[in-house]
Amino acid sequence: MPDQREKSDAFRVAANFYRYGTGTARQRARVVAHAPLSEIQIAAIEHPDPFFRRWCLFFLDHNANDESMRVFAEALRDPIDFVRNVALHSIACESCKDEELCVADVVPGLMQVLDQDPSPELRLKAIPLLLRLASSDERARTAVEKSASSDGDPIVRRAAADGLAGRLVQSRKRYERSQRRHAAPIGRRRSQRRLRGEA
């Protein structure tokens, strides 16, 4: 674990790289080879600005994914939702990796998100990722089964049940929209159909 001086040095180096690394795609591609990875990894976890932590995770996801799996696993415990969201994507995204995904390394972090994350949206996002890995690790399916029966959020429970039944796990907004549509009084639904010209 870096001490305070090492952290502040890492923050400074990463921030300088961030300013230098913005520009056209061609300009960014030239500087990626000289990226201070260890400093960016420290900043992804320790920097006080959540937007900068998110940028660091995004950079690591696209340029040093395999080397940063430990960082992504740690970032799953970040207090800010949008930082954890990038970490969730980064830890399970196979297209961002150069090497084959190590299921044994990924499943525990995803299970932790599904079981303990305070954000129902992130728990929902973990479901299809776990189901995709369930053929390689039975713990993944067990975690989704547990979520389908005992998650505190009804939308997460429904999404887990859909995934287990082989149906598409939709976005949280789609589930919410479906709930509103089905909760509308019958008379209001009929009048809406008449306005649209339906029978």
Secondary structure, DSSP 8 states (H G I E B T S, - for coil): ---HHHHHHHHHHHHHHHHHT-S-HHHHHHHHTT--HHHHHHHHHH-S-HHHHHHHHHHHHHHSTGGGHHHHHHHTT-SSHHHHHHHHHHHH-STT-SS---HHHHHHHHHHHHHH-S-HHHHHHHHHHHHHHTTT-HHHHHHHHHHHHH-SSHHHHHHHHHHHTT-----HHHHHHHHHHHHS-HHHHHHHHHHTT--
